[in-house]
Amino acid sequence: MKIDLHCHSTRSDGTYAPAEVVQRAHSVGINVLALTDHDTLLGIDEARAMAESCNIQLINGVEISCEHTLSGGYGKNKSTNKIIHVLGLDFTDREKMHATLQQLQDSRATRGQRITEKLSTLLTIDYDELWQAVLAKASGNPQAVGRAHIGQVLFERGEVKTVQKAFDKYLADNKPAYVAIEALTMQRGIELIQGCGGKAVLAHPTRYQLSATRVRKLIEEFALLCGDACELPANSEPVSTRKMVDRSIAEHKLAVSIGSDFHGSNMPWRRLGDVPKIHPEQQGIWQSFATLS
């Protein structure tokens, strides 16, 4: 069984419509797929209709932006505030989930505009011109605007050499054009997912620009908040990173999840179905999905 439990469509910051994401998943032999757009469920019905015709098992999914203050460290770095992404998988109460997330979606629209305003000042670009280009990337939906859309526009305009450089120079946490997103606490995010009948998964724990010590601390705190599973690092990450995460997962008795974090043409290095293999002693979170029982 080929599984991918983390991917995005045009309903958030991906470049392919939900149905096309499913078609592409089918073309690479995926059997179980979760569409996990940022803070929205709006692509699930379209994805499910295509999944049924492709004989793919579609799992209800979402990626929720959560605020979390990591403790530990020394001096001025004693604690740090981060936006941590938590995947909600296999939940059943979509109405409750949607109502809570709609508030976050409303804040996402204004966030994209505020980032664009900062960039227009930093780069001496007309705001309206830049915002319209960003909006076009998000298929005209301001609520779907993410930093990946903005980074793509900066790259296409020649302002940066790569999309990643746009993040490194302007868009990443605490960079000059960064704007924090309204978010649930990580504890509230976990409670919401589980209260809707789903499983809460810590997404890509090594992608928050944290030291190895703090990555381990994040996994520990996620487990203490009764999270269900931790996503394994991508195949492109060092073997030493995978071993570190494996040890933390085992120590805190978490299940594991696997996903490509596919976004489409704006992040071509993340390919559907390109997911890490789990070790024999690890428990896949999908083994506890009601949908698959």
C-alpha positions in Angstrom: 0.0 0.0 0.0 1.5 3.3 -1.1 0.6 6.2 1.3 1.0 10.0 1.2 -0.6 11.9 4.1 0.5 15.4 3.3 -0.1 17.4 0.2 -1.6 20.7 -1.0 -3.9 22.1 -3.7 -4.9 25.5 -5.1 -7.3 25.7 -2.1 -4.2 26.8 -0.1 -0.7 27.3 -1.6 -0.4 24.4 -4.1 -0.5 24.9 -7.8 -2.8 22.1 -8.9 -6.6 21.8 -8.3 -7.7 19.2 -5.8 -8.9 16.8 -8.5 -5.6 17.1 -10.4 -3.6 16.4 -7.2 -5.6 13.2 -6.9 -5.1 12.3 -10.5 -1.3 12.8 -10.1 -1.4 10.7 -7.0 -3.1 7.9 -8.9 -0.5 8.2 -11.7 2.3 7.4 -9.3 0.5 4.5 -7.7 -0.7 6.1 -4.4 -3.5 4.1 -2.7 -4.2 6.2 0.4 -4.0 10.0 0.2 -4.7 12.9 2.5 -5.2 16.4 1.0 -4.0 18.7 3.8 -4.5 22.3 2.7 -3.6 25.0 5.1 -6.5 25.9 7.5 -9.2 24.9 5.0 -11.3 21.8 4.1 -12.7 23.4 0.9 -10.8 21.0 -1.5 -11.9 17.8 0.1 -15.2 17.2 -1.7 -13.6 17.8 -5.1 -10.7 15.6 -4.2 -13.0 12.8 -2.9 -15.1 12.8 -6.1 -11.9 12.2 -8.2 -10.5 9.7 -5.6 -13.6 7.5 -6.0 -13.2 7.4 -9.7 -9.5 6.6 -9.3 -10.1 4.0 -6.6 -7.9 5.9 -4.1 -8.8 6.0 -0.4 -9.0 9.7 0.4 -8.5 10.6 4.1 -10.0 13.8 5.5 -7.0 16.1 6.1 -5.9 19.6 7.0 -2.7 21.4 8.1 -3.4 23.8 10.9 -1.1 26.7 11.8 -0.5 26.7 15.5 1.3 29.0 17.9 3.7 27.4 20.4 6.3 28.8 22.8 9.2 26.4 23.1 10.9 26.5 26.4 14.5 25.7 27.2 17.7 27.3 25.9 19.8 30.0 27.7 19.9 33.7 28.0 18.0 35.7 25.4 17.1 32.3 23.7 15.5 30.9 26.8 12.2 30.6 25.0 11.0 31.1 21.4 7.7 31.6 19.8 7.0 29.6 16.6 4.3 28.8 14.2 4.1 25.0 14.2 2.0 23.1 11.7 -0.2 20.3 13.0 -1.9 17.9 10.6 -5.4 16.8 11.3 -6.0 13.4 9.7 -9.1 11.1 9.5 -11.4 13.5 11.4 -15.2 13.0 11.0 -16.8 16.2 12.3 -16.1 18.5 9.3 -18.7 21.1 10.4 -16.9 21.8 13.7 -13.5 21.8 12.1 -14.6 24.2 9.3 -16.3 26.7 11.6 -13.1 27.0 13.7 -10.8 27.2 10.7 -12.8 29.8 8.9 -11.6 32.4 11.4 -8.0 31.5 10.6 -8.7 31.7 6.9 -10.1 35.2 7.2 -6.8 36.3 8.8 -4.8 34.6 6.0 -6.2 37.0 3.4 -5.2 40.1 5.3 -1.8 38.5 6.1 -1.0 38.1 2.4 -1.8 41.8 1.8 0.3 42.9 4.7 3.3 40.9 3.5 2.9 42.4 0.0 2.7 45.9 1.5 6.0 45.3 3.3 7.7 44.0 0.1 6.4 46.8 -2.0 8.2 49.2 0.4 11.3 47.1 0.7 11.7 46.6 -3.0 10.2 49.9 -4.3 7.5 48.0 -6.2 3.9 49.4 -6.8 1.7 47.6 -4.2 -1.3 47.1 -6.5 0.9 45.6 -9.3 2.6 43.2 -6.8 -0.7 42.2 -5.1 -2.4 41.4 -8.4 0.5 39.2 -9.4 0.3 37.4 -6.1 -3.5 37.1 -6.3 -3.2 35.6 -9.8 -0.9 32.9 -8.3 -3.7 32.0 -5.8 -6.3 31.8 -8.6 -7.8 35.1 -7.4 -8.6 33.8 -3.9 -7.0 36.1 -1.3 -7.7 33.5 1.5 -5.5 31.0 -0.4 -2.5 33.3 -0.6 0.5 31.8 1.1 4.2 32.7 1.3 5.0 30.2 -1.5 2.8 32.3 -3.9 4.6 35.5 -2.9 8.0 33.8 -3.2 7.2 32.6 -6.7 6.2 36.1 -7.8 9.4 37.5 -6.5 11.4 34.8 -8.3 9.5 35.4 -11.6 10.1 39.1 -11.3 13.8 38.5 -10.9 13.9 40.0 -7.4 15.5 36.8 -6.1 17.4 33.9 -7.7 15.2 31.1 -6.3 12.0 30.8 -4.4 13.9 29.6 -1.4 16.0 32.8 -1.5 12.8 34.8 -1.2 12.1 32.9 2.1 15.7 33.3 3.3 15.8 37.0 2.6 12.3 38.3 3.1 9.5 35.7 4.0 10.8 33.3 6.7 10.0 33.9 10.3 11.4 37.2 11.6 12.7 38.3 8.2 11.9 41.8 7.0 8.5 41.0 5.2 7.3 38.4 7.7 3.9 38.8 9.2 2.7 36.4 11.8 -0.5 34.5 11.1 -3.4 34.3 13.5 -3.3 30.9 15.0 -4.5 28.5 17.6 -2.2 27.3 20.3 -0.6 23.9 19.5 -2.6 22.5 22.5 -5.9 23.9 21.1 -5.0 22.6 17.6 -4.5 19.1 19.0 -7.7 19.3 21.0 -9.7 20.5 18.0 -8.5 17.7 15.8 -9.1 15.0 18.4 -12.5 16.6 19.3 -13.5 16.2 15.6 -12.6 12.5 15.8 -9.2 12.8 14.1 -5.5 12.2 14.7 -3.1 15.0 15.4 0.3 14.8 13.7 3.3 17.1 14.2 4.2 18.1 10.7 7.9 18.2 9.4 9.5 18.8 12.9 12.9 19.7 11.4 11.7 22.6 9.2 11.1 25.2 11.8 14.7 26.5 11.9 15.3 25.0 15.3 18.5 23.5 16.7 18.6 19.7 17.1 18.0 20.2 20.9 14.9 22.2 20.2 13.6 19.8 17.6 13.7 17.1 20.2 12.1 19.5 22.7 9.3 20.2 20.2 8.6 16.5 19.7 8.6 16.0 23.5 6.2 18.9 24.1 3.9 17.7 21.3 3.7 14.3 23.0 3.1 15.8 26.4 0.1 17.7 24.9 -1.3 14.3 23.8 -0.5 14.5 20.1 -0.8 11.2 18.3 2.1 11.1 15.8 5.1 12.8 14.3 5.8 13.1 10.6 9.1 11.6 9.5 11.7 13.8 7.9 11.9 13.8 4.1 14.2 11.5 2.2 16.3 14.5 1.2 17.2 15.2 4.8 20.4 13.8 6.3 20.4 10.2 7.7 21.5 11.7 11.1 18.4 13.9 11.2 16.1 10.9 10.6 17.9 8.9 13.3 17.5 11.8 15.8 13.7 12.1 15.0 13.3 8.3 15.2 14.9 8.3 18.7 12.6 11.1 19.9 9.5 9.4 18.5 10.4 6.1 20.2 11.2 7.9 23.5 7.8 9.6 23.6 5.9 6.6 22.3 4.4 8.5 19.3 3.1 6.9 16.1 4.7 8.0 12.8 3.2 9.7 9.7 4.6 9.9 6.2 3.9 12.6 3.5 5.5 14.4 0.7 4.3 17.9 1.5 3.6 18.2 -2.2 2.8 21.7 -3.4 3.2 21.4 -7.2 5.3 23.4 -9.6 6.2 26.0 -7.0 8.2 23.4 -5.0 9.1 20.8 -7.7 11.6 19.0 -5.4 8.7 17.7 -3.3 7.1 14.9 -5.3 3.9 13.0 -4.6 4.6 9.6 -3.2 8.2 10.5 -2.3 7.9 9.6 1.4 10.2 8.0 3.9 10.0 4.3 4.8 9.0 3.5 8.3 11.0 1.0 10.4 9.5 -2.3 11.5 9.2 -1.2 15.1 7.3 2.0 14.2 3.6 2.3 14.2 2.0 4.1 11.2 -0.8 6.5 12.3 -2.9 5.2 9.4 -3.1 1.9 11.2 -5.5 3.5 13.6 -7.7 5.3 11.0 -11.3 4.5 11.3 -11.6 5.1 7.5 -9.2 2.2 6.8 -10.5 -0.2 9.4 
